[in-house]
Amino acid sequence: MGKREIVLGLRANWPQFALLVLINAFVGGMVGIERTVVPLIGAEEFHIASTALVTSFIIGFGVVKALTNLLSGQLADLWGRKRVLVLGWLIGLPVPFMIMLAPSYEWIVAANILLGINQGLAWSMTVIMKVDLVGPQSRGLAVGLNEFAGYLAVGATALATGYLAARHGLRPAPIALGIGYAVLGTLLSILLVRDTRDHVRLEASGVEPAPAMGFRQIFALTSFKDRNLFAASQAGLVNNLNDGMSWGIFPLFFAAYGLGVERIGLLKGVYPVTWGLLQIATGPLSDRLGRKGLIVAGMWVQAGGLFLTAATRDFTSWLVGSLLLGIGTAMVYPSLIAAVSDASHPTWRARSLSVYRFWRDLGYAIGALAAGLVADRFGFSAAIASVGVLTFVSGAIVAVLMHEARTAG
């Protein structure tokens, strides 16, 4: 493609944009195969009594995904976005086979290390490439559509695996969906995706040049030196902390009160489906209204959903709690990525996003570990409520620290 043909904007780049939306649905589906059944596999097939040990697969996933996110921005700038996307899919290909055939729980933990690398590379690239394509005017829309596809697939797959597990057992039928996702994602990425670094160069040519910055400087700026980037990073960490807790604790909590696997699958599916669908609206809404208000309100809505879930013992209340979690997360997720993009120069935006995603996805590991330990000592309700308190406090930090920043610096 010649330089004169490079244009920023969704309309000009819709074929590639739509392809990346589809690919990210497959990326999300890889996580969705685990949301309902894997904690139950640990408890029921491998007879693991400790909640902390059952959730250990999420700890491995979260740590590895966080570290891979940290590397992904560097690799994207050095190798190109497409190569990193393809590499992520190649690493993810063995995951469903390992879970289906696992003779011990250690195999499932190992599969989740590969899944963490897959997600850290593939999901990061679909986000970065969409932001590259649309330019500064539609970042919220781009991120909203990306996350819509990914988390709708997470939720739909969680629902499907619950249905399949109720009829065919926890393995192998529910996990077999992942084989199709992995094969299709790999082939589409190799055959049809085009790199987007020329779009970055075009955008950078239209803004004031940024001073050269090394990765350590960008890490410090994103982690704590810039108040907007710090506020976003801590909110992302706490958001995924409560998601990691719900991933590992909710199926065990619901099962402890006699809920069957199909109804657990429904509760586990409603949350990410709501989260995914509403991002079609909340992403572009953040372009119009700003990021801060949606982030603060979304964190507090999530906290309300967690408190309701911890305090009740009936399916209807848990369903409402799951809906609140999905609504709040939909308000927060695209707004945070767009806020980080706003505060980052095009020439180092990919690296700044990778640092934000490092902190955000480290929340999976922290949430699973902390909630598992609290649940073992004080019970499931205490673990869920304690994470609700953290989520509320995180929203308050954004309310105090974040300033609206609509354009990249």
Buried (B, 14 or more C-beta within 10 A) or exposed (E): EEEEEBEBBBEBBEEBBEBBBBBBBBBBBBBBBBBBBBBBBBBBBBEBEBBBBBBBBBBBBBBBBBBBBBBBBBBBBEEBBBBBBBBBBBBBBBBBBBBBEBEEBEBBBBBBBBBBBBBBBBBBBBBBBBBBBBBBBBBBBBBBBBBBBBBBBBBBBBBBBBBBBBEEBBBBBBBBBBBEBBBBBBEBBEEBBBBBBBBBBBBBEEBEEBEEBEBEBBBBBBBEEBBBBBBBBBBBBBBBBBBBBBBBBBBBBBBEEEBEBBBBBBBBBBBBBBBBBBBBBBBBBBBEBBBBBBBBBBBBBBBBBBBBBBEBEEBEEBBBBBBBBBBBBBBBBBBBBBBBBBBBBBBBBBBBBBBBBBBBBBBBBBBBBBBBBBBBEEBBBBBBBBBBEBBBEBBEBBBEBBEEBBEBE
